[in-house]
């Protein structure tokens, strides 16, 4: 069979060395390059390297690599942020900052992906879930600092899809929403900021509660958003018109997903809706590679997790008793599947 991918040898080499570009971006975030440029203004290479505490050797190549990658702009030897970097890599812009996602990826996931071959050979997680047969989050939740960074990463990761969901779902038909696995509450905070008629509940493990409460308080929404601590394996889900699962089902094996959807059906009133937000694999499993890579990440991180197609999600929802099933793209590689009781 002939090659139909469009890859030539140079493109194959660039694919193989893609981790070089990733690490340049991770280092730029760790060093606060875009934050410095936003706060102290554009600068020539020597001045910027001094401000960032860089050694002279390599600094020019580093900054010019960021230019070539589209992160920085350079004019007459002076470096500045590109619009995308100014929006998403400046720590002083928390509502759009994606750096927490890249920081977590650089410190937690980048090293873990060196074990992909072992995971493929054994079918077993190699990182946080390697010492657990059930819960891959135990290692994270036992460390308060890792909980903080994990929650910040989730908030960064969900920015685009959250804003899209706030606009595209018919929220005017509903009054209450519960986010299952709410983390620090970014989804609910952004949603209720857009729809003042809604009230909400965040449902998650008790370790999540303090940062959730602080974030909701800082947003001035304590009168409309409450936190309910619980374990969705053992406790009933909160009752609301809409139940949202954001990047939750892919953490678990298929029997667990089916169990959670049955519990969602029990908790919802007639006419209520469940929303699944995931990086869905296309039904043909040959389109956007990112959801497939996310699924391999679940192999490394969890005992039974994986990503899935829209057809898979619709089937599980139908088996749980839901109807009027829909799949809609949100942003990037993330889509939502909705089902009504």
N, C-alpha and C positions, 0 to 999 in steps of 0.2 A: 504494500500500500504506500502511495506517495505521501510526501510531507504536505499537509494541508494547514499547518499552523501559521505560516508566514514568517517563521523564525529563520534567520540566517545565522552563520557562525558568530559574527560580532554581536548580534542581538542575544544569542545564547550565552555568550560570555558576560554581557551586561546583566542578564538575568542571574547568572551564577554569582556575580559579584555585587548583587543588589544590597547585601548587608553592609557594604562600605558606605553607601549613601544613607542608609538607616542610621548608622552610628554617627555620621557627621551631623545629622539632624538631632539625634539624642544629645550629643555633646553641646550643640548650640543651645538647646533648651536648658541643659544642666548649667551651662555658663551664663545663661541669661542674656544672650546676645541681643535679641530683639527688645527685651525689657530695657537694657542699657541704652540702645539707640533711641527708643521712644522717650526715655527720661532725660537723657543728656545730649541728644541730637546727633546728626550725622557726623562722621569723622573719617579721616584718612587711616590707612591700615595701621601705621605705627601707633597713633594715638588710641585707636580702638583696641588694639592688642594690649596696650598698657592698661587701659581702663578695665579690661577683662582679666588681667593678670596672666596673659599668655607669654610664653617664651618666644623670642624672635624667630627661632627655627620652626617652620611649619605654620606659623600664624597666617602668612600671606596665602599659602595654598589652602588653608582652612577657610578663610574668608572668601576667596575666589571660588572655591568649591560650592559654597553657599550661594554665590551669585549664579554659577552655572546650573545649580539645582533649582533656581527660582525663588529661593528664600530671601536673599538679599539683593539689593540693587547697587550698582556702582556707577558713578558719573564723575569723570575727571579725577579719578583716584579716591573719591569720597564715597563711603559706604553708608547705606541707609536701608531701612526695612522696605520690602515690597508691601503692597496693600494687604496681601493675605497674611504675611508675617505680623504686620502691625495689628491686624484684627485678632489673630489666633495665638500668637506667641509672646504677647506682652502680659506679664503677670499682673499689671495694674488694670487689666480689663477682665475681671473675673467672669463676667457674663458671657464672654466669648473665648476665653483662654483654653486652649487644648493642650497646654504644656503638661498638665498633671497626667494626662493619658500617655504622652510620650515619655515622661519621667518614669512612670510605672512600667511601661513596656521596656525601657532601657535597663532598668535594674532588676526586674522580676522575670520578664518573658524572654528577653534577648539571651540570657545565659541558658534558660530552660530549653530553648529550641535546639541547642546542641545535642539534646537527647532524643530528637525525633526518631532517629533510626532505631534506637532501643525501644521506643514506644511502639513503632511499627512491628518490630519483631515479637514483642511480648503482649501487646494489647493493653498494657498497664500504664497508669499515669507515672510521670517521672518527676513531677515538681511537688506542688502543695498536696496533691492527693495520694502521693506514693506510699504514705504510712497509714492510709485509711481505706477501708473497703466501702465506706458509705458517704462521708461528707468531706469534700475537698477543701471546705472553707475553715476547718478546724484550726489549721496552722496559721491562717491569716487572722482569725478572730481571737486567737490566744495572745496576739501581740498588738497593743493599742496603737503603736505607730504604724504598723502595717494596715490596720483597720482604717486609720485616717487616710493613708495614701490610696488604699483601695477604693474608698468612698469618693475621694477627689477624682480618681481616674474614671469611675463610673459616671460622675457628673459631666466631666469633659467629653467622654465618649458619646453621651446621649444628647448633646446640644442640638445638632441639626435635626435628627428625627423627632425630638421633643417639640421643637418649634413647628415642624411640619404637622405633627399629630394635633397640636393645639388648634390648627387652622382647618384641618381636613375632616375631622370627625364631627358629627352633628351633636355637639355638646349642649346646644340649646334644648334638646329633648330630655336632658337628664339633669339631676340636681346633686347627686353624690357620686364620688369615685373613690375606690380604694386601690392603692398601688401595692402589689404583692412583691416583696423584696425591694423595699423603697429606698434603701441606702440612705444618703443624707438628704433626700427629698427634692432633688433638682427638678425632676419631672413634675411633681405636684406644685412646686413653687412657680415654675414657669407657666404651667397650665392655669392655675388659679389667678395668676397675675393677668392672664388674658381673658378669663371668663369669671367675672365677679359674682355670678349667681351660684357658682359651685362651692360645695364644701367637700372635704376629703379626709381620708385616713391613710396613713402610711403603716404598713405591716411588715415587721422584720424582727430579727433576733435582738435581744436586749442590748448587745454590745453596740448596735447601730444607733440606739436612741439618743445619746447625748449630742452627737453631731447633728442629727436630724432636728432635734429641738432647738439647737443654737441657730441652725440655718433658717428654720421657719420663723424664729423670733427676729432674726436680722432682716427678714423680708417683710416683717409686720403682718404675718398671717396666722398668728397663734389662735385667733378667734375662728379661723376657718379650716385649719389643718391640725389634726390630732395624730399622735403616734400610738399604735397598739403593738406591744411586744408579743411575739408568738413564734411558734415553729410550725410551718405549714405541713410538716409531716404528721404532727400529733394534734394540732389545734384546729378548730374550725376557722374558715376564712371569714373576714369581716363582711358584713352585709352592706351593699351599696348598689346603685343603679348600674355602675360600670366597674368591672374588675380588670385591672391592667397587670400584665406580666411582661416586664421589660428585660429581655436577655436572661430569662430565668429557666425556661424549659430546656434550653440547650445544655444546661449544667448537669442534667440527669438522664438516666436511661428511659427507654420508652414506657415501661410499666409505670414509672414514677410520673412521667408527663400525663399519662392517662388518668392516674389517680388525682393529680392536681386539677385537671379539667373537670373531673366528676365533682370534686369539692367546690369548684367554681360554680358549676351548674346548681348545686344545692344551695349555695349562698345567695345567688342572684334571684331577684323577683322575676315574675313573668314579664317579658319585654326587656329585661336587662341584657347587657352586652358584655362579652369578654373580649379583650384586646391582647393579642400576642405581638410583641415587637421583637424581631430577630433579624439577623443577617441571613435572609432566606437563600438557600441554594436554588438556582433556577430548576424547573421541573426536568429539563433535559440534562442537567448536571454537566454542562459544558460551556456556560457563559461566563459571567463574572467570576474570576478565580478567588476573590476575597472571601466569600462565605465558605468555600471549600477549605481555604487556609484557616479560617476561624474554627472550622470543624476539626481540623488536625490539631489546633491549639487545645480544643477540648479533650482530645486524645491524650495530650501531654499533661493536662491539668486535672482531669477528673476520672473516676473509675468507670463511668458509663455515659458521659455526655458526648454530644455531637450536634452539629447543626442539621437542618432538615429542609425539605422543599415545602412550597406552599401547598402542594397536593397532600403531603404527609399531614400538615397541620389541619387542613380541612377535614381529612379523614378522621383524625383523633377527635376533633370538635363534634363532628357528626355522630360518632360513636358515643360521645358523652351526652348527647341529647340536644345539641345546638343546631340551629338552622339559619337560613339567610347568610351563608358563609361567603366572605369576600376577602380577597387579597389585594392590597394596594401599596404601591411603593411610597416611601416617606422621604428619605434622603440618603445619599451615598449608596451603600449596599443594604440598607435597612428597610424592611417593609413591615406592614402590619397585616395580621389575619384577624378578622372580626367574626363573631358568631352571636346570634341572639337566642335567648331562651324563650 
